[in-house]
Amino acid sequence: MQHLLFVYGTLRKGQSNQSFLDSAEFLGQHETLPEYALYDLGAYPAVTAGHSSIVGEVYLIDDNTLAKIDVLEDVPVEYRREQIDTPFGRAWIYLYQDTSQLDSLLASGDWCQRI
């Protein structure tokens, strides 16, 4: 089965976990509706409900790739998957579960612009 996946952090092009998407088809860039907040956790980001748009990329992936990324994202413990609308169709997004420790908001909504 094929899935659409919206990535906003370490899975994006040029980032540390982009190799997980080597077999995926890149469909294009996407910026979400202003319904989220992006936080910097150091080595990786967290997205939660909020009032900002998030910049990312949409990929077409298979079941095997989705399963590997679920392990990377520690679903359902650290992150959970939900679907969002993109110009390419409904896509999975990973949302961070424990919002109690978040304090480094990235107002730009773009993980790649954090430095």
Phi and psi restraints in degrees (range 20) as a CNS / XPLOR table:
assign (resid 1 and name C) (resid 2 and name N)
       (resid 2 and name CA) (resid 2 and name C) 1.0 -100.9 20.0 2
assign (resid 2 and name N) (resid 2 and name CA)
       (resid 2 and name C) (resid 3 and name N) 1.0 147.8 20.0 2
assign (resid 2 and name C) (resid 3 and name N)
       (resid 3 and name CA) (resid 3 and name C) 1.0 -135.6 20.0 2
assign (resid 3 and name N) (resid 3 and name CA)
       (resid 3 and name C) (resid 4 and name N) 1.0 152.5 20.0 2
assign (resid 3 and name C) (resid 4 and name N)
       (resid 4 and name CA) (resid 4 and name C) 1.0 -99.0 20.0 2
assign (resid 4 and name N) (resid 4 and name CA)
       (resid 4 and name C) (resid 5 and name N) 1.0 139.9 20.0 2
assign (resid 4 and name C) (resid 5 and name N)
       (resid 5 and name CA) (resid 5 and name C) 1.0 -132.0 20.0 2
assign (resid 5 and name N) (resid 5 and name CA)
       (resid 5 and name C) (resid 6 and name N) 1.0 126.7 20.0 2
assign (resid 5 and name C) (resid 6 and name N)
       (resid 6 and name CA) (resid 6 and name C) 1.0 -97.4 20.0 2
assign (resid 6 and name N) (resid 6 and name CA)
       (resid 6 and name C) (resid 7 and name N) 1.0 120.8 20.0 2
assign (resid 6 and name C) (resid 7 and name N)
       (resid 7 and name CA) (resid 7 and name C) 1.0 -115.7 20.0 2
assign (resid 7 and name N) (resid 7 and name CA)
       (resid 7 and name C) (resid 8 and name N) 1.0 142.8 20.0 2
assign (resid 7 and name C) (resid 8 and name N)
       (resid 8 and name CA) (resid 8 and name C) 1.0 -130.6 20.0 2
assign (resid 8 and name N) (resid 8 and name CA)
       (resid 8 and name C) (resid 9 and name N) 1.0 -2.1 20.0 2
assign (resid 8 and name C) (resid 9 and name N)
       (resid 9 and name CA) (resid 9 and name C) 1.0 -135.2 20.0 2
assign (resid 9 and name N) (resid 9 and name CA)
       (resid 9 and name C) (resid 10 and name N) 1.0 -117.6 20.0 2
assign (resid 9 and name C) (resid 10 and name N)
       (resid 10 and name CA) (resid 10 and name C) 1.0 -69.7 20.0 2
assign (resid 10 and name N) (resid 10 and name CA)
       (resid 10 and name C) (resid 11 and name N) 1.0 -10.7 20.0 2
assign (resid 10 and name C) (resid 11 and name N)
       (resid 11 and name CA) (resid 11 and name C) 1.0 -89.8 20.0 2
assign (resid 11 and name N) (resid 11 and name CA)
       (resid 11 and name C) (resid 12 and name N) 1.0 -7.3 20.0 2
assign (resid 11 and name C) (resid 12 and name N)
       (resid 12 and name CA) (resid 12 and name C) 1.0 -71.6 20.0 2
assign (resid 12 and name N) (resid 12 and name CA)
       (resid 12 and name C) (resid 13 and name N) 1.0 161.6 20.0 2
assign (resid 12 and name C) (resid 13 and name N)
       (resid 13 and name CA) (resid 13 and name C) 1.0 -53.4 20.0 2
assign (resid 13 and name N) (resid 13 and name CA)
       (resid 13 and name C) (resid 14 and name N) 1.0 132.6 20.0 2
assign (resid 13 and name C) (resid 14 and name N)
       (resid 14 and name CA) (resid 14 and name C) 1.0 81.5 20.0 2
assign (resid 14 and name N) (resid 14 and name CA)
       (resid 14 and name C) (resid 15 and name N) 1.0 0.4 20.0 2
assign (resid 14 and name C) (resid 15 and name N)
       (resid 15 and name CA) (resid 15 and name C) 1.0 -101.8 20.0 2
assign (resid 15 and name N) (resid 15 and name CA)
       (resid 15 and name C) (resid 16 and name N) 1.0 171.1 20.0 2
assign (resid 15 and name C) (resid 16 and name N)
       (resid 16 and name CA) (resid 16 and name C) 1.0 -63.2 20.0 2
assign (resid 16 and name N) (resid 16 and name CA)
       (resid 16 and name C) (resid 17 and name N) 1.0 -28.9 20.0 2
assign (resid 16 and name C) (resid 17 and name N)
       (resid 17 and name CA) (resid 17 and name C) 1.0 -111.2 20.0 2
assign (resid 17 and name N) (resid 17 and name CA)
       (resid 17 and name C) (resid 18 and name N) 1.0 17.2 20.0 2
assign (resid 17 and name C) (resid 18 and name N)
       (resid 18 and name CA) (resid 18 and name C) 1.0 -60.4 20.0 2
assign (resid 18 and name N) (resid 18 and name CA)
       (resid 18 and name C) (resid 19 and name N) 1.0 -25.1 20.0 2
assign (resid 18 and name C) (resid 19 and name N)
       (resid 19 and name CA) (resid 19 and name C) 1.0 -62.6 20.0 2
assign (resid 19 and name N) (resid 19 and name CA)
       (resid 19 and name C) (resid 20 and name N) 1.0 -20.5 20.0 2
assign (resid 19 and name C) (resid 20 and name N)
       (resid 20 and name CA) (resid 20 and name C) 1.0 -62.3 20.0 2
assign (resid 20 and name N) (resid 20 and name CA)
       (resid 20 and name C) (resid 21 and name N) 1.0 -21.3 20.0 2
assign (resid 20 and name C) (resid 21 and name N)
       (resid 21 and name CA) (resid 21 and name C) 1.0 -107.0 20.0 2
assign (resid 21 and name N) (resid 21 and name CA)
       (resid 21 and name C) (resid 22 and name N) 1.0 19.2 20.0 2
assign (resid 21 and name C) (resid 22 and name N)
       (resid 22 and name CA) (resid 22 and name C) 1.0 -57.3 20.0 2
assign (resid 22 and name N) (resid 22 and name CA)
       (resid 22 and name C) (resid 23 and name N) 1.0 -34.9 20.0 2
assign (resid 22 and name C) (resid 23 and name N)
       (resid 23 and name CA) (resid 23 and name C) 1.0 -94.3 20.0 2
assign (resid 23 and name N) (resid 23 and name CA)
       (resid 23 and name C) (resid 24 and name N) 1.0 2.7 20.0 2
assign (resid 23 and name C) (resid 24 and name N)
       (resid 24 and name CA) (resid 24 and name C) 1.0 -87.6 20.0 2
assign (resid 24 and name N) (resid 24 and name CA)
       (resid 24 and name C) (resid 25 and name N) 1.0 158.2 20.0 2
assign (resid 24 and name C) (resid 25 and name N)
       (resid 25 and name CA) (resid 25 and name C) 1.0 -97.8 20.0 2
assign (resid 25 and name N) (resid 25 and name CA)
       (resid 25 and name C) (resid 26 and name N) 1.0 120.7 20.0 2
assign (resid 25 and name C) (resid 26 and name N)
       (resid 26 and name CA) (resid 26 and name C) 1.0 -74.5 20.0 2
assign (resid 26 and name N) (resid 26 and name CA)
       (resid 26 and name C) (resid 27 and name N) 1.0 123.5 20.0 2
assign (resid 26 and name C) (resid 27 and name N)
       (resid 27 and name CA) (resid 27 and name C) 1.0 -98.4 20.0 2
assign (resid 27 and name N) (resid 27 and name CA)
       (resid 27 and name C) (resid 28 and name N) 1.0 -32.9 20.0 2
assign (resid 27 and name C) (resid 28 and name N)
       (resid 28 and name CA) (resid 28 and name C) 1.0 154.0 20.0 2
assign (resid 28 and name N) (resid 28 and name CA)
       (resid 28 and name C) (resid 29 and name N) 1.0 177.3 20.0 2
assign (resid 28 and name C) (resid 29 and name N)
       (resid 29 and name CA) (resid 29 and name C) 1.0 -80.0 20.0 2
assign (resid 29 and name N) (resid 29 and name CA)
       (resid 29 and name C) (resid 30 and name N) 1.0 155.5 20.0 2
assign (resid 29 and name C) (resid 30 and name N)
       (resid 30 and name CA) (resid 30 and name C) 1.0 -153.2 20.0 2
assign (resid 30 and name N) (resid 30 and name CA)
       (resid 30 and name C) (resid 31 and name N) 1.0 144.2 20.0 2
assign (resid 30 and name C) (resid 31 and name N)
       (resid 31 and name CA) (resid 31 and name C) 1.0 -121.0 20.0 2
assign (resid 31 and name N) (resid 31 and name CA)
       (resid 31 and name C) (resid 32 and name N) 1.0 124.3 20.0 2
assign (resid 31 and name C) (resid 32 and name N)
       (resid 32 and name CA) (resid 32 and name C) 1.0 -69.4 20.0 2
assign (resid 32 and name N) (resid 32 and name CA)
       (resid 32 and name C) (resid 33 and name N) 1.0 168.3 20.0 2
assign (resid 32 and name C) (resid 33 and name N)
       (resid 33 and name CA) (resid 33 and name C) 1.0 -64.6 20.0 2
assign (resid 33 and name N) (resid 33 and name CA)
       (resid 33 and name C) (resid 34 and name N) 1.0 158.4 20.0 2
assign (resid 33 and name C) (resid 34 and name N)
       (resid 34 and name CA) (resid 34 and name C) 1.0 -75.9 20.0 2
assign (resid 34 and name N) (resid 34 and name CA)
       (resid 34 and name C) (resid 35 and name N) 1.0 68.4 20.0 2
assign (resid 34 and name C) (resid 35 and name N)
       (resid 35 and name CA) (resid 35 and name C) 1.0 -124.5 20.0 2
assign (resid 35 and name N) (resid 35 and name CA)
       (resid 35 and name C) (resid 36 and name N) 1.0 11.7 20.0 2
assign (resid 35 and name C) (resid 36 and name N)
       (resid 36 and name CA) (resid 36 and name C) 1.0 -135.8 20.0 2
assign (resid 36 and name N) (resid 36 and name CA)
       (resid 36 and name C) (resid 37 and name N) 1.0 172.1 20.0 2
assign (resid 36 and name C) (resid 37 and name N)
       (resid 37 and name CA) (resid 37 and name C) 1.0 -136.9 20.0 2
assign (resid 37 and name N) (resid 37 and name CA)
       (resid 37 and name C) (resid 38 and name N) 1.0 137.5 20.0 2
assign (resid 37 and name C) (resid 38 and name N)
       (resid 38 and name CA) (resid 38 and name C) 1.0 -110.5 20.0 2
assign (resid 38 and name N) (resid 38 and name CA)
       (resid 38 and name C) (resid 39 and name N) 1.0 127.8 20.0 2
assign (resid 38 and name C) (resid 39 and name N)
       (resid 39 and name CA) (resid 39 and name C) 1.0 -120.5 20.0 2
assign (resid 39 and name N) (resid 39 and name CA)
       (resid 39 and name C) (resid 40 and name N) 1.0 149.3 20.0 2
assign (resid 39 and name C) (resid 40 and name N)
       (resid 40 and name CA) (resid 40 and name C) 1.0 -97.3 20.0 2
assign (resid 40 and name N) (resid 40 and name CA)
       (resid 40 and name C) (resid 41 and name N) 1.0 114.8 20.0 2
assign (resid 40 and name C) (resid 41 and name N)
       (resid 41 and name CA) (resid 41 and name C) 1.0 -99.2 20.0 2
assign (resid 41 and name N) (resid 41 and name CA)
       (resid 41 and name C) (resid 42 and name N) 1.0 12.7 20.0 2
assign (resid 41 and name C) (resid 42 and name N)
       (resid 42 and name CA) (resid 42 and name C) 1.0 101.3 20.0 2
assign (resid 42 and name N) (resid 42 and name CA)
       (resid 42 and name C) (resid 43 and name N) 1.0 -88.9 20.0 2
assign (resid 42 and name C) (resid 43 and name N)
       (resid 43 and name CA) (resid 43 and name C) 1.0 -79.2 20.0 2
assign (resid 43 and name N) (resid 43 and name CA)
       (resid 43 and name C) (resid 44 and name N) 1.0 -17.5 20.0 2
assign (resid 43 and name C) (resid 44 and name N)
       (resid 44 and name CA) (resid 44 and name C) 1.0 -157.7 20.0 2
assign (resid 44 and name N) (resid 44 and name CA)
       (resid 44 and name C) (resid 45 and name N) 1.0 164.5 20.0 2
assign (resid 44 and name C) (resid 45 and name N)
       (resid 45 and name CA) (resid 45 and name C) 1.0 -96.5 20.0 2
assign (resid 45 and name N) (resid 45 and name CA)
       (resid 45 and name C) (resid 46 and name N) 1.0 169.8 20.0 2
assign (resid 45 and name C) (resid 46 and name N)
       (resid 46 and name CA) (resid 46 and name C) 1.0 -133.2 20.0 2
assign (resid 46 and name N) (resid 46 and name CA)
       (resid 46 and name C) (resid 47 and name N) 1.0 137.3 20.0 2
assign (resid 46 and name C) (resid 47 and name N)
       (resid 47 and name CA) (resid 47 and name C) 1.0 -116.1 20.0 2
assign (resid 47 and name N) (resid 47 and name CA)
       (resid 47 and name C) (resid 48 and name N) 1.0 134.4 20.0 2
assign (resid 47 and name C) (resid 48 and name N)
       (resid 48 and name CA) (resid 48 and name C) 1.0 -132.6 20.0 2
assign (resid 48 and name N) (resid 48 and name CA)
       (resid 48 and name C) (resid 49 and name N) 1.0 177.7 20.0 2
assign (resid 48 and name C) (resid 49 and name N)
       (resid 49 and name CA) (resid 49 and name C) 1.0 -63.7 20.0 2
assign (resid 49 and name N) (resid 49 and name CA)
       (resid 49 and name C) (resid 50 and name N) 1.0 144.4 20.0 2
assign (resid 49 and name C) (resid 50 and name N)
       (resid 50 and name CA) (resid 50 and name C) 1.0 -175.0 20.0 2
assign (resid 50 and name N) (resid 50 and name CA)
       (resid 50 and name C) (resid 51 and name N) 1.0 -148.5 20.0 2
assign (resid 50 and name C) (resid 51 and name N)
       (resid 51 and name CA) (resid 51 and name C) 1.0 -132.0 20.0 2
assign (resid 51 and name N) (resid 51 and name CA)
       (resid 51 and name C) (resid 52 and name N) 1.0 23.1 20.0 2
assign (resid 51 and name C) (resid 52 and name N)
       (resid 52 and name CA) (resid 52 and name C) 1.0 -120.9 20.0 2
assign (resid 52 and name N) (resid 52 and name CA)
       (resid 52 and name C) (resid 53 and name N) 1.0 159.3 20.0 2
assign (resid 52 and name C) (resid 53 and name N)
       (resid 53 and name CA) (resid 53 and name C) 1.0 -87.4 20.0 2
assign (resid 53 and name N) (resid 53 and name CA)
       (resid 53 and name C) (resid 54 and name N) 1.0 147.5 20.0 2
assign (resid 53 and name C) (resid 54 and name N)
       (resid 54 and name CA) (resid 54 and name C) 1.0 -114.3 20.0 2
assign (resid 54 and name N) (resid 54 and name CA)
       (resid 54 and name C) (resid 55 and name N) 1.0 132.4 20.0 2
assign (resid 54 and name C) (resid 55 and name N)
       (resid 55 and name CA) (resid 55 and name C) 1.0 -91.9 20.0 2
assign (resid 55 and name N) (resid 55 and name CA)
       (resid 55 and name C) (resid 56 and name N) 1.0 134.9 20.0 2
assign (resid 55 and name C) (resid 56 and name N)
       (resid 56 and name CA) (resid 56 and name C) 1.0 -165.5 20.0 2
assign (resid 56 and name N) (resid 56 and name CA)
       (resid 56 and name C) (resid 57 and name N) 1.0 -162.9 20.0 2
assign (resid 56 and name C) (resid 57 and name N)
       (resid 57 and name CA) (resid 57 and name C) 1.0 -131.2 20.0 2
assign (resid 57 and name N) (resid 57 and name CA)
       (resid 57 and name C) (resid 58 and name N) 1.0 149.6 20.0 2
assign (resid 57 and name C) (resid 58 and name N)
       (resid 58 and name CA) (resid 58 and name C) 1.0 -114.1 20.0 2
assign (resid 58 and name N) (resid 58 and name CA)
       (resid 58 and name C) (resid 59 and name N) 1.0 133.2 20.0 2
assign (resid 58 and name C) (resid 59 and name N)
       (resid 59 and name CA) (resid 59 and name C) 1.0 -126.3 20.0 2
assign (resid 59 and name N) (resid 59 and name CA)
       (resid 59 and name C) (resid 60 and name N) 1.0 151.8 20.0 2
assign (resid 59 and name C) (resid 60 and name N)
       (resid 60 and name CA) (resid 60 and name C) 1.0 -98.3 20.0 2
assign (resid 60 and name N) (resid 60 and name CA)
       (resid 60 and name C) (resid 61 and name N) 1.0 120.2 20.0 2
assign (resid 60 and name C) (resid 61 and name N)
       (resid 61 and name CA) (resid 61 and name C) 1.0 -128.9 20.0 2
assign (resid 61 and name N) (resid 61 and name CA)
       (resid 61 and name C) (resid 62 and name N) 1.0 164.7 20.0 2
assign (resid 61 and name C) (resid 62 and name N)
       (resid 62 and name CA) (resid 62 and name C) 1.0 -101.5 20.0 2
assign (resid 62 and name N) (resid 62 and name CA)
       (resid 62 and name C) (resid 63 and name N) 1.0 175.6 20.0 2
assign (resid 62 and name C) (resid 63 and name N)
       (resid 63 and name CA) (resid 63 and name C) 1.0 -57.0 20.0 2
assign (resid 63 and name N) (resid 63 and name CA)
       (resid 63 and name C) (resid 64 and name N) 1.0 -41.9 20.0 2
assign (resid 63 and name C) (resid 64 and name N)
       (resid 64 and name CA) (resid 64 and name C) 1.0 -62.8 20.0 2
assign (resid 64 and name N) (resid 64 and name CA)
       (resid 64 and name C) (resid 65 and name N) 1.0 -44.1 20.0 2
assign (resid 64 and name C) (resid 65 and name N)
       (resid 65 and name CA) (resid 65 and name C) 1.0 -65.1 20.0 2
assign (resid 65 and name N) (resid 65 and name CA)
       (resid 65 and name C) (resid 66 and name N) 1.0 -42.0 20.0 2
assign (resid 65 and name C) (resid 66 and name N)
       (resid 66 and name CA) (resid 66 and name C) 1.0 -61.0 20.0 2
assign (resid 66 and name N) (resid 66 and name CA)
       (resid 66 and name C) (resid 67 and name N) 1.0 -42.2 20.0 2
assign (resid 66 and name C) (resid 67 and name N)
       (resid 67 and name CA) (resid 67 and name C) 1.0 -62.9 20.0 2
assign (resid 67 and name N) (resid 67 and name CA)
       (resid 67 and name C) (resid 68 and name N) 1.0 -41.3 20.0 2
assign (resid 67 and name C) (resid 68 and name N)
       (resid 68 and name CA) (resid 68 and name C) 1.0 -65.1 20.0 2
assign (resid 68 and name N) (resid 68 and name CA)
       (resid 68 and name C) (resid 69 and name N) 1.0 -39.1 20.0 2
assign (resid 68 and name C) (resid 69 and name N)
       (resid 69 and name CA) (resid 69 and name C) 1.0 -72.7 20.0 2
assign (resid 69 and name N) (resid 69 and name CA)
       (resid 69 and name C) (resid 70 and name N) 1.0 -33.9 20.0 2
assign (resid 69 and name C) (resid 70 and name N)
       (resid 70 and name CA) (resid 70 and name C) 1.0 -57.5 20.0 2
assign (resid 70 and name N) (resid 70 and name CA)
       (resid 70 and name C) (resid 71 and name N) 1.0 -40.5 20.0 2
assign (resid 70 and name C) (resid 71 and name N)
       (resid 71 and name CA) (resid 71 and name C) 1.0 -66.8 20.0 2
assign (resid 71 and name N) (resid 71 and name CA)
       (resid 71 and name C) (resid 72 and name N) 1.0 -46.2 20.0 2
assign (resid 71 and name C) (resid 72 and name N)
       (resid 72 and name CA) (resid 72 and name C) 1.0 -55.7 20.0 2
assign (resid 72 and name N) (resid 72 and name CA)
       (resid 72 and name C) (resid 73 and name N) 1.0 -42.9 20.0 2
assign (resid 72 and name C) (resid 73 and name N)
       (resid 73 and name CA) (resid 73 and name C) 1.0 -86.2 20.0 2
assign (resid 73 and name N) (resid 73 and name CA)
       (resid 73 and name C) (resid 74 and name N) 1.0 0.8 20.0 2
assign (resid 73 and name C) (resid 74 and name N)
       (resid 74 and name CA) (resid 74 and name C) 1.0 55.9 20.0 2
assign (resid 74 and name N) (resid 74 and name CA)
       (resid 74 and name C) (resid 75 and name N) 1.0 48.8 20.0 2
assign (resid 74 and name C) (resid 75 and name N)
       (resid 75 and name CA) (resid 75 and name C) 1.0 -77.5 20.0 2
assign (resid 75 and name N) (resid 75 and name CA)
       (resid 75 and name C) (resid 76 and name N) 1.0 133.0 20.0 2
assign (resid 75 and name C) (resid 76 and name N)
       (resid 76 and name CA) (resid 76 and name C) 1.0 -101.9 20.0 2
assign (resid 76 and name N) (resid 76 and name CA)
       (resid 76 and name C) (resid 77 and name N) 1.0 20.4 20.0 2
assign (resid 76 and name C) (resid 77 and name N)
       (resid 77 and name CA) (resid 77 and name C) 1.0 -81.4 20.0 2
assign (resid 77 and name N) (resid 77 and name CA)
       (resid 77 and name C) (resid 78 and name N) 1.0 -64.2 20.0 2
assign (resid 77 and name C) (resid 78 and name N)
       (resid 78 and name CA) (resid 78 and name C) 1.0 -83.2 20.0 2
assign (resid 78 and name N) (resid 78 and name CA)
       (resid 78 and name C) (resid 79 and name N) 1.0 -41.1 20.0 2
assign (resid 78 and name C) (resid 79 and name N)
       (resid 79 and name CA) (resid 79 and name C) 1.0 -124.3 20.0 2
assign (resid 79 and name N) (resid 79 and name CA)
       (resid 79 and name C) (resid 80 and name N) 1.0 161.0 20.0 2
assign (resid 79 and name C) (resid 80 and name N)
       (resid 80 and name CA) (resid 80 and name C) 1.0 -129.7 20.0 2
assign (resid 80 and name N) (resid 80 and name CA)
       (resid 80 and name C) (resid 81 and name N) 1.0 156.7 20.0 2
assign (resid 80 and name C) (resid 81 and name N)
       (resid 81 and name CA) (resid 81 and name C) 1.0 -100.6 20.0 2
assign (resid 81 and name N) (resid 81 and name CA)
       (resid 81 and name C) (resid 82 and name N) 1.0 135.8 20.0 2
assign (resid 81 and name C) (resid 82 and name N)
       (resid 82 and name CA) (resid 82 and name C) 1.0 -134.0 20.0 2
assign (resid 82 and name N) (resid 82 and name CA)
       (resid 82 and name C) (resid 83 and name N) 1.0 165.1 20.0 2
assign (resid 82 and name C) (resid 83 and name N)
       (resid 83 and name CA) (resid 83 and name C) 1.0 -105.8 20.0 2
assign (resid 83 and name N) (resid 83 and name CA)
       (resid 83 and name C) (resid 84 and name N) 1.0 143.5 20.0 2
assign (resid 83 and name C) (resid 84 and name N)
       (resid 84 and name CA) (resid 84 and name C) 1.0 -128.1 20.0 2
assign (resid 84 and name N) (resid 84 and name CA)
       (resid 84 and name C) (resid 85 and name N) 1.0 160.5 20.0 2
assign (resid 84 and name C) (resid 85 and name N)
       (resid 85 and name CA) (resid 85 and name C) 1.0 -84.2 20.0 2
assign (resid 85 and name N) (resid 85 and name CA)
       (resid 85 and name C) (resid 86 and name N) 1.0 135.2 20.0 2
assign (resid 85 and name C) (resid 86 and name N)
       (resid 86 and name CA) (resid 86 and name C) 1.0 -132.1 20.0 2
assign (resid 86 and name N) (resid 86 and name CA)
       (resid 86 and name C) (resid 87 and name N) 1.0 168.5 20.0 2
assign (resid 86 and name C) (resid 87 and name N)
       (resid 87 and name CA) (resid 87 and name C) 1.0 -63.2 20.0 2
assign (resid 87 and name N) (resid 87 and name CA)
       (resid 87 and name C) (resid 88 and name N) 1.0 -14.8 20.0 2
assign (resid 87 and name C) (resid 88 and name N)
       (resid 88 and name CA) (resid 88 and name C) 1.0 -98.0 20.0 2
assign (resid 88 and name N) (resid 88 and name CA)
       (resid 88 and name C) (resid 89 and name N) 1.0 -6.0 20.0 2
assign (resid 88 and name C) (resid 89 and name N)
       (resid 89 and name CA) (resid 89 and name C) 1.0 123.8 20.0 2
assign (resid 89 and name N) (resid 89 and name CA)
       (resid 89 and name C) (resid 90 and name N) 1.0 -173.3 20.0 2
assign (resid 89 and name C) (resid 90 and name N)
       (resid 90 and name CA) (resid 90 and name C) 1.0 -72.1 20.0 2
assign (resid 90 and name N) (resid 90 and name CA)
       (resid 90 and name C) (resid 91 and name N) 1.0 129.2 20.0 2
assign (resid 90 and name C) (resid 91 and name N)
       (resid 91 and name CA) (resid 91 and name C) 1.0 -127.8 20.0 2
assign (resid 91 and name N) (resid 91 and name CA)
       (resid 91 and name C) (resid 92 and name N) 1.0 149.0 20.0 2
assign (resid 91 and name C) (resid 92 and name N)
       (resid 92 and name CA) (resid 92 and name C) 1.0 -73.6 20.0 2
assign (resid 92 and name N) (resid 92 and name CA)
       (resid 92 and name C) (resid 93 and name N) 1.0 143.0 20.0 2
assign (resid 92 and name C) (resid 93 and name N)
       (resid 93 and name CA) (resid 93 and name C) 1.0 -132.2 20.0 2
assign (resid 93 and name N) (resid 93 and name CA)
       (resid 93 and name C) (resid 94 and name N) 1.0 144.6 20.0 2
assign (resid 93 and name C) (resid 94 and name N)
       (resid 94 and name CA) (resid 94 and name C) 1.0 -96.3 20.0 2
assign (resid 94 and name N) (resid 94 and name CA)
       (resid 94 and name C) (resid 95 and name N) 1.0 124.7 20.0 2
assign (resid 94 and name C) (resid 95 and name N)
       (resid 95 and name CA) (resid 95 and name C) 1.0 -112.2 20.0 2
assign (resid 95 and name N) (resid 95 and name CA)
       (resid 95 and name C) (resid 96 and name N) 1.0 136.5 20.0 2
assign (resid 95 and name C) (resid 96 and name N)
       (resid 96 and name CA) (resid 96 and name C) 1.0 -74.2 20.0 2
assign (resid 96 and name N) (resid 96 and name CA)
       (resid 96 and name C) (resid 97 and name N) 1.0 138.8 20.0 2
assign (resid 96 and name C) (resid 97 and name N)
       (resid 97 and name CA) (resid 97 and name C) 1.0 -88.8 20.0 2
assign (resid 97 and name N) (resid 97 and name CA)
       (resid 97 and name C) (resid 98 and name N) 1.0 -44.9 20.0 2
assign (resid 97 and name C) (resid 98 and name N)
       (resid 98 and name CA) (resid 98 and name C) 1.0 -93.1 20.0 2
assign (resid 98 and name N) (resid 98 and name CA)
       (resid 98 and name C) (resid 99 and name N) 1.0 92.2 20.0 2
assign (resid 98 and name C) (resid 99 and name N)
       (resid 99 and name CA) (resid 99 and name C) 1.0 -83.7 20.0 2
assign (resid 99 and name N) (resid 99 and name CA)
       (resid 99 and name C) (resid 100 and name N) 1.0 -1.2 20.0 2
assign (resid 99 and name C) (resid 100 and name N)
       (resid 100 and name CA) (resid 100 and name C) 1.0 -70.4 20.0 2
assign (resid 100 and name N) (resid 100 and name CA)
       (resid 100 and name C) (resid 101 and name N) 1.0 -24.2 20.0 2
assign (resid 100 and name C) (resid 101 and name N)
       (resid 101 and name CA) (resid 101 and name C) 1.0 -106.2 20.0 2
assign (resid 101 and name N) (resid 101 and name CA)
       (resid 101 and name C) (resid 102 and name N) 1.0 11.2 20.0 2
assign (resid 101 and name C) (resid 102 and name N)
       (resid 102 and name CA) (resid 102 and name C) 1.0 -87.6 20.0 2
assign (resid 102 and name N) (resid 102 and name CA)
       (resid 102 and name C) (resid 103 and name N) 1.0 127.5 20.0 2
assign (resid 102 and name C) (resid 103 and name N)
       (resid 103 and name CA) (resid 103 and name C) 1.0 -143.3 20.0 2
assign (resid 103 and name N) (resid 103 and name CA)
       (resid 103 and name C) (resid 104 and name N) 1.0 -10.4 20.0 2
assign (resid 103 and name C) (resid 104 and name N)
       (resid 104 and name CA) (resid 104 and name C) 1.0 -101.3 20.0 2
assign (resid 104 and name N) (resid 104 and name CA)
       (resid 104 and name C) (resid 105 and name N) 1.0 74.9 20.0 2
assign (resid 104 and name C) (resid 105 and name N)
       (resid 105 and name CA) (resid 105 and name C) 1.0 -69.0 20.0 2
assign (resid 105 and name N) (resid 105 and name CA)
       (resid 105 and name C) (resid 106 and name N) 1.0 133.3 20.0 2
assign (resid 105 and name C) (resid 106 and name N)
       (resid 106 and name CA) (resid 106 and name C) 1.0 -101.0 20.0 2
assign (resid 106 and name N) (resid 106 and name CA)
       (resid 106 and name C) (resid 107 and name N) 1.0 97.1 20.0 2
assign (resid 106 and name C) (resid 107 and name N)
       (resid 107 and name CA) (resid 107 and name C) 1.0 -61.9 20.0 2
assign (resid 107 and name N) (resid 107 and name CA)
       (resid 107 and name C) (resid 108 and name N) 1.0 -26.3 20.0 2
assign (resid 107 and name C) (resid 108 and name N)
       (resid 108 and name CA) (resid 108 and name C) 1.0 -67.1 20.0 2
assign (resid 108 and name N) (resid 108 and name CA)
       (resid 108 and name C) (resid 109 and name N) 1.0 -24.7 20.0 2
assign (resid 108 and name C) (resid 109 and name N)
       (resid 109 and name CA) (resid 109 and name C) 1.0 74.9 20.0 2
assign (resid 109 and name N) (resid 109 and name CA)
       (resid 109 and name C) (resid 110 and name N) 1.0 10.0 20.0 2
assign (resid 109 and name C) (resid 110 and name N)
       (resid 110 and name CA) (resid 110 and name C) 1.0 -126.0 20.0 2
assign (resid 110 and name N) (resid 110 and name CA)
       (resid 110 and name C) (resid 111 and name N) 1.0 107.3 20.0 2
assign (resid 110 and name C) (resid 111 and name N)
       (resid 111 and name CA) (resid 111 and name C) 1.0 -56.9 20.0 2
assign (resid 111 and name N) (resid 111 and name CA)
       (resid 111 and name C) (resid 112 and name N) 1.0 -37.6 20.0 2
assign (resid 111 and name C) (resid 112 and name N)
       (resid 112 and name CA) (resid 112 and name C) 1.0 -71.8 20.0 2
assign (resid 112 and name N) (resid 112 and name CA)
       (resid 112 and name C) (resid 113 and name N) 1.0 -9.7 20.0 2
assign (resid 112 and name C) (resid 113 and name N)
       (resid 113 and name CA) (resid 113 and name C) 1.0 -104.2 20.0 2
assign (resid 113 and name N) (resid 113 and name CA)
       (resid 113 and name C) (resid 114 and name N) 1.0 14.3 20.0 2
assign (resid 113 and name C) (resid 114 and name N)
       (resid 114 and name CA) (resid 114 and name C) 1.0 -71.9 20.0 2
assign (resid 114 and name N) (resid 114 and name CA)
       (resid 114 and name C) (resid 115 and name N) 1.0 -21.0 20.0 2
